[in-house]
Amino acid sequence: MNNIDSALSHFDRQQGSQDRGAPISFDAYLQRVVKDPEKGIRNIFQVFHDMVEHLVAPGVDEYAGDPESINFTDHDTSRLFVEGADSPFFADRLFSNRLVKLAENFRHGSLQNKIYIFVGPHGCGKSTFLDNLLAKLEQYANSEEGCTYETLWRLDRKILASFSEQESGKFLNRLSGLLDEYEFKQTDLIDAQQLMQGDEDYVEIPCPSHDSPLLMIPKEFRRAFIDDLFENDQAKWKIFTEKQYDWLFNEPPCTICNSLYQSLLERLKSPTKVLEMLFARPYRFNRRLGEGISVYNPGDRIIKRNVLDNNMLQNRIDSLLRDSNRVHYLFSNFAKTNNGVYALMDIKGHNVERLHELHNIISEGVHKVEYIEENVASLFLALMNPEDRVRLDEIPSLIDRIELINIPYVLDLRTEVEIYRNNFGRHIEDSFLPRVLHNFARIIISTRLSKDSPAMKEWIGDPEKYSSYCDSNLQLLKMEIYTGNIPEWLNEEDRKKLTAKCRRQIIAESETEGVDGFSGRDSIKIFRELYGSKAREGSLIDMKSLCSFFESREEWQEMIPDGFLDSLRRMYNYTILQEVKEALYYFNEEQIEKEIKNYLFAINFESGSQVVCPYTGDNLDVGEDLFTAIERCLVSSSSDTQTRLRFRKSTQKQYASQALTQELILAGRTLEETKLYHSLHERYVHYLKEKVLDPILKNDNFRRAIKDLEGENFRTYDKKVRDDVTFLITNLCEKFSYTRQGAREVALYLIDNKISDDFSSE
């Protein structure tokens, strides 16, 4: 019993401590509006924007300082679609930018009076996206941060009962006439009168359309009222000048509230006294009850009776005001989501009829409920498959009221990989060599991209120049652009050609991609098959295994672009080759610097001269021995004498005409800061890295030492081999995030497949 009492007591304290959102007076509401106008004055479109801004962290633009940046930012949408979700939705960079842009447009007051249809193929996660979005909107709208206020009338019995008998009789006559019109029985009248004699001090009448209390100020007086309410500050300027607040001055109140206001004004003869009966309460969203959010599936039947009322409340209104002809508490289902969200899950089945019904509502913002007009200002959302677009042609007059937002299969490889991590656990990366998991995602995405890209061809021209890094359709390069990355291997000319206009053209092509190829469900199924068949303890999945896996199924090969696997394998091989070279490279930087400086000074003198280099202080014997030793590194080890002489003369001319006169003397730079020095340094390091593979390729002991690294036999190798192997594995781990097992396997993969031979001419 003690445990039961303790649990109940603890629950009572917790539940009791929560803010229940009690109604506040209109005066108290105005104080909150003045204190924080952006929260106090906002409709559903502004709430939607504020939710996205609150839950989506500011985007990261890796090229913010680039004058050609198009603000294609990396938005973290995990708080919006992943955290706390039963079925997470992963928005790639392309779609998250579309969504954030849509929210920004809402904030600026544009793109309203439309239905926003998210179009995507089967298996792209449309339903999961909308479910998660609406769940977070409901949660946000019911929080203190996202709270908006709706109108609540509290009709004071004592005040309204203090009228003369003559006035009371007049209202009773009208009430009796209305009751006769609706064929109410006499007992109904008696019940209504008894309700009037209840113990409550007031009768509460909620606005069924969830209107803002500010809309109760008659529209013709609203601008002056707001002008008097605020000081002449920045907030007031924004309210009167920004389009997002147009609704505040242009929207009428709901017909019920307007009738109620006018009836009270006639009775009380004072707008101030009327507003004393006006209260504000938090607008509570509840999808399950259809309050604030209503979602309809194609199989949900159309409700035959779309007119809602509340007889008990109507009787109380009639009894209290005694003028029922003025206030009719009638409304439709659309009122329940006014200033909220009305959503259609797929435009098919009964939802096609619902779309037709929305025609006039979206166009005019008005819905007829029996003989009264009902204002509707909701956020209308829908989902649609590409093949159902023909449904829209059936309503040609609605076309200009439709905004289509594409939600295709994921085209951002980082997001695709994150989906695998979420479905199978983050430990899956431990079963792959670095980049192989991302290459799996690249293969999947290649089936979703168009094989012909006019924007990419216009930009790059001949893809053959990037054959080491890219495929003939330039899909691998496009994938990098879609992730927001501009590859370092692009030459300077193409980097300059990647203007803002060019980038926009490339990103624009994503609007027509992602509707074919492997679906999201397909990719999960294929990954499960790969992981189940290839992942083994003690070995890692490499590119050879990955490619053979996809080549084993004819139906998969038909979907993957011709030559893509070969290009992907070549790109991977080239990348790991460069990494291994970088990991083995440990030439003395000071020695490189000294040799380049001595060379740049010596080429200005005749052969046979003896000079002291002012940059290093070394005594130099100018001659072929000095020149040849370094030119084999700067030009080529196999270059002939004439080639080296041409290079020497060209370098001396650049030194004298540009480096010495313009950069050293005029600009006051050091020799290391000149363009010529940087160019020679890159040439020198490139040569050394090419030669750094010699101990791996020409010494069989090196391969065996890599295999025996973790065993007792490793001690049997000579010190030079042990040092080189240890240096290689350590650097691969530290510089490129390999595990020790991964570093060993990638080195063996490179040796066993003779990767360096494929790039020996490069």
Summary of the structure (lengths in Angstrom):
residues: 762
radius of gyration: 37.1
end to end distance: 82.1
largest distance: 128.8
contacts: 2284
relative contact order: 0.08
helix: 59%
strand: 9%
